[in-house]
Amino acid sequence: MSVKPKKYLGQHFLKDSSIAKKIADTLTLTGYDKVLEIGPGMGVLTAFLLEKTTTTYAIEIDVESVAYLKDHYPSLSNQIFEADVLKFDFSAAFSGTQFAIIGNFPYNISTQIVFKMLENRHCIPEFSGMFQKEVAQRICVNEGSKAYGILSVLVQTFYHAEYLFTVPPIVFNPPPKVDSAVLRLTRKNDFCLPCGEKHFFLVVKSAFQQRRKTLRNSLKAFNLSDNLKANTIFDKRPEQLSVAAFIELAKAIENDQNTA
């Protein structure tokens, strides 16, 4: 019995066990022992995760894949969540305990998975997995690049991001039309955002929604005081600002609004 990849689910099953082992080995299991694999398919990566820890869980929306996993990995049977990861309640499932996320992520929802991770970062110290190469680069790249954007800043605010290695299409069934890449995110210890989180997210998103404009123009909606607008940082475009600079910018705008 094998599972046929389903296009509507964005399934590209990894078939190279050596790469699966390399992905599993990206997890350090430091400070946690639970691992959640997203979209395990036929369990090529799952086999190596089960060798690392008995507290491996899986979340899979494909009924056929769930049946295959239960048949081939009986020790996992009671630890499979048959659900849509984007609607899944991580806190309820793990009772607020720490766990890592790993997977060969469906490319059509990979960025949404990252944003969901950010929402639940208090319980996710590590996050590793396979992305479309372009998305992995976007997450890990520094300021000054055209690929640098909302995803880069928001992820790197809370996590250390590492681009680990590139993966060719040939190791998948069916082969995607693009290269893939594996990255690892490690949560920053004792990091506290010095401004409101919703405010920070809004500043970053507003800046990049009009990325060709200077910050003075793209952030007009914040009704900045003349005194703050005189700061030369507003002459810059968003891709010129480091993550640390964005944090300071959001903090300055919040203080400006509170004293208006």
N, C-alpha and C positions, 0 to 999 in steps of 0.2 A: 504493500500500500504506500502510495506517495500522494502528496498534495499538489494540485495544479495551481501555479501562481495566478492570482486574480488581478487583472488590470485595474478594475475599479477600486481595489484596495491599495493600489500602488505597490504590489508585492514583487520584489526581486530577491529571490532566495539565495543566500550566500551558500556556495557549495565547496569552498576551499577551507578545509579544517585548520590549516596552518594559520590562516588569517583570523579565523574564529578564535583560535588560542591566543593570538597576539592581542585581540580585542579584549578577551576575558582578563588577560594579564595586565591590562591598563588600570584595573581596580586595585587599590592598595588594601582595602578592608581595614583601614585605620580609623578607629573610633566608631565603627558600626559593623554589623555582621549580616544585615539583611540586604538583598539585592533584588531589584525588580527589573526584569527584562521586558521590554516593549516589543511586541510583534515578533515572537520567536519562530513563527512558521513551522518548519520541520525540525527545529531544535539543534542545528549545527553549532551555534554558540552556546545553547543551553547545556549541552553535554559538558563543556569545559567549566561553566559556572557551577554546576552541581559538584564538580571535583573540588572547587574552591571553598564552597560553603553549603551546608545543608539547608540554610535559610534563603534559598533562591526561590523567587516568585516570578510568575509570568502573567502578562496581561495580553490577551489575544481576542480580536473581534471575529476572526474567521472560524466558523463552527467546524469546518473540516480539519483545520490545523489543530484545534483543541482536541478533537478525537484522536488525531495522530500522536500528539504529545502525551496524552493519557495512556495510550497504548504502548508507546516506546519508552516513556520515562515515568513509570508508575510512582516513583518516590515524589514526583512533582504534582501528582493528581489533585491533591487537596490544596495546592498552592497556586492554582491557575485561576485568574479572574477572567471570566468570559465577558468582556465589556469594551466599550469605546474609551480609550485612554483620555480623550479630550473632555469626557463627561465624568471621569472617574474621580472619586473622593479619596485622595491619598491619605489625608489625616485620619479619616474613619477606618480605612483598611489597615493602617499600621499604628493606630492609636497614638499618633504623635511621636513615635520612635524614629530614630535615624535610619535611613536606607539610601543605597545608591541606585541610580538609574543607568541602564545600559541597553544597547540594542542596535540592530540594523534597521534604522528608522525608515518608515515609508516616506519617500521624498515629498509626496504631496501634502503631508501634514508636519514635516520636520520642524519648521519654524514655530508652529503652534505648540508643539511639544516643548520646545525651549521656553516659550513664554509661560506655559503651565508650570514648568520647573521653577521659573523665577518666582511665581506666585507661591510656591511651596518650598522655597529655598531653606526655610528654617529647619526642615527635616531631611534635606538632600545635600550631604557634604561632598558627594562626588557624582559626576555625570559623564559617562563615556559612550561613544558609539559612532556609527557610520552615517555620514551625511553625503549629499551631493557635494562634490569638491568646492563648487562655487559658494555654497552656503557655509561650509566649514571655514573657508577663507574669510568670509564676511564676519563670522563670529570672532575669529582670532586676530584679525588684522588690526594694526595700529593706525592712529591718525595720519593724514597725509595721503591716504589711498582712496581711489574712487569707490572701492568696495566697503570702505568704512561708513557705518551708518547706525541706525537706531539699534539694531541687533548687537552690533559690536559694543556700543557704549553701555547698554543696559546689562548685557551679560558680564562684561569686564568690570562693571561697578561692583558686583557682588562675588565674582569668581575669577580665579586665575585661569586663563584659557591657553591650551597648548594644541597646536596642530601637530599630530603625531606622524602619520604617514598616508600616502596616496594609494588608492586601490583601483586597478584597471577593471573595465566592464566584464572581461572574460570570466571572472570568478563568480558571476551571478547567473541565475536562471530565472527569467530570461535576462540577457545582458542589457543594462540600461544604455542609453545613447551618450552618456556623459561619464567622466571619471568620478570616483567617489573618494572620500577621505575620512579618516578616523581622528577624532579629537577627544581631549579630556578636559573637563572643567572641575576645578577644586575650589570649594567655597572658602572665601577669605575669613580668617579667624577674627572674632571680636570686632567685625566691621559694623559701624553704625553710620547711617546716612545722616549728615548734619542739616537736613531739611526734610520737609514732608515728602513721602514717597510718591504720592499721586502728583504732587507739584513737579517733582523731579522728572517723572516719566513724561509729563505734559510738555515741559521745557525741551526735553530731548526730541520728542516726536514732532513738536512744532518747528524746531530748528531744521530738521531734516526733511520735512514735508516740502520745504522750499529751499532745497540745498544749494541752489545756484545763487541765492540771495545772501547778502550779509545778514548777520544776526540782528542788526538794527532794524532791518525790514521784516525778517521772518518772525521776529518776536514782538511785533507791534501790538498784538492783542493783549499783551501783559501790561499795557499802559505804563511803561517805564518812566521814571522821573527824569527830568533833563540832566540832573546830576549823575545818575547812573548811566544814561545814554552817552555821556561824555567819555566813558571808559573806552579805551581803544580796542578792547576785546570785541566790541560790537561792530568793528570794521572787518572782522574775520567772517569766513564762511564756516559752517558747522564741521566739515571734515578736517579743518585745521586745529580743532580743539581736542586735547587729550581727554581721557576719562576724568582725570583729576580736575581739569579746567572746567569741564561740564558740571561737576559737582559744586565747585566754587561759584560758577555762574548761577546755578539754580538757587544756591544759598543766598547769593547777593540779591537776586530778583525777589525771593521770598521776604527778605529783610526790608527791601525797598517797598514792597506792597504793605507790609505790616506797619511801616512808619508813615505811609501816605496819609 
